Every structure is written in structure tokens, then in C-alpha cells.
Amino acid sequence: QVRVVESGGGLVQAGGSLRLSCADSGRSFSGYAMAWFRQTPGKEREFVAAILWSGGTKYYGDAVNGRFTISRDVAKNVGFLQMNSLKPEDTAIYYCARDSGMGPPTNRRWYSASSYDYWGQGTQVTVSS
């Protein structure tokens, strides 16, 4: 059974950096993509970034483009989100998500939460001003 686990959250001052990790405790990842979303109380889950596991194509949300970098280590089955130049508005719970690989990847909306089947419990990121 796939179990997605995030780590690396914490408290950081504005302008600082954090690196989140996303591990899959199940079998080797067989899906197409891994993504990061974030959520604050009272708001919908927001797309942050996604990466295609084969080939490494990356997608970013407008709010983080140019500041965050998504990557993955295929051999270790681990994904990362490097967050630089953090702002107080980046404060949220960050969730890692992976898809199951079922069905064709054609025309999949990797920025949409509905494209993913497995979710972690989330890790809190707090940016102080």
C-alpha cells in the first residue's frame, strides 16, 4: 500500500529557505507525477508545483514560480521542494501528492488536486515577518 510522508517543514524568517521531502513508503513509485499543494484555514488547497517522474518536466503555480524548485531522486523514490525567498504568505500546510499511474497521462491536469490518488498528512511551514 502506498503511504506518502512529508518532512522538512518548520518555522523560518521571511527571506529564508526550507526544503521539503516527500517519500513513498510503499513499493517503487509507478505513477506519472508528484506534486505539492498547500492549504491555509478557510481556503481551498492551492497548487504549488508538480514534476513528471519520467523526464522531469516541471510545473509551478504563479505564486511560487521563480522562488520554489521541485525535484526528484528517482533511484531513492523521493521528491523535494526547495523553497527560497520565503514570504509570510507562504505560511500553510504543505501536502505531497502522487498519482497511481492508472490510465493514460495524456491531457492530465497536473495542477489539479483531482489528478492525484495518494496524499500525505501534510507538514506545517510557517514564515515569520
DADA-V716344 format. One record per pair of residues at least 6 apart in sequence whose C-alpha atoms are under 6 Angstrom apart, sorted by sequence separation. I is the first residue (numbers start at 1). GAP is how many residues later the second one is. D is the distance in whole Angstrom. If there is no record, write none. Layout:
I_GAP_D, I_GAP_D
This chain:
39_6_5, 51_6_6, 72_6_6, 38_7_6, 51_7_4, 72_7_4, 38_8_5, 50_8_6, 71_8_6, 72_8_6, 37_9_5, 50_9_5, 71_9_5, 37_10_5, 49_10_5, 70_10_6, 8_11_6, 37_11_5, 49_11_4, 70_11_5, 8_12_4, 36_12_5, 48_12_6, 49_12_6, 69_12_6, 7_13_6, 36_13_5, 48_13_5, 69_13_5, 7_14_5, 35_14_6, 47_14_6, 68_14_6, 6_15_6, 35_15_4, 68_15_4, 6_16_5, 34_16_6, 68_16_6, 5_17_6, 34_17_6, 67_17_5, 99_17_4, 100_17_6, 5_18_5, 33_18_6, 98_18_5, 99_18_5, 4_19_6, 33_19_4, 97_19_6, 4_20_5, 32_20_6, 33_20_5, 98_20_5, 3_21_6, 32_21_6, 97_21_6, 3_22_5, 97_22_5, 3_23_6, 96_23_6, 2_24_4, 96_24_6, 1_25_6, 95_25_6, 95_27_4, 94_28_5, 93_29_6, 94_29_5, 93_30_5, 93_31_4, 92_33_6, 91_34_5, 91_35_5, 91_36_5, 88_39_5, 88_40_6, 88_41_6, 40_52_5, 39_53_5, 38_54_6, 39_54_5, 23_55_5, 38_55_5, 22_56_6, 38_56_4, 22_57_5, 37_57_6, 38_57_6, 21_58_6, 37_58_5, 21_59_5, 36_59_6, 20_60_5, 36_60_5, 20_61_5, 35_61_6, 19_62_6, 35_62_5, 19_63_4, 34_63_6, 19_64_6, 34_64_5, 47_64_6, 18_65_5, 33_65_6, 17_66_5, 17_67_4, 31_68_5, 16_69_6, 31_69_5, 32_69_5, 15_70_4, 16_70_6, 31_70_4, 15_71_5, 30_71_6, 14_72_5, 14_73_5, 14_113_6, 9_114_5, 13_114_5, 14_114_6, 4_115_6, 5_115_5, 9_115_5, 10_115_5, 11_115_5, 12_115_5, 13_115_5, 14_115_5, 4_116_5, 9_116_5, 11_116_6
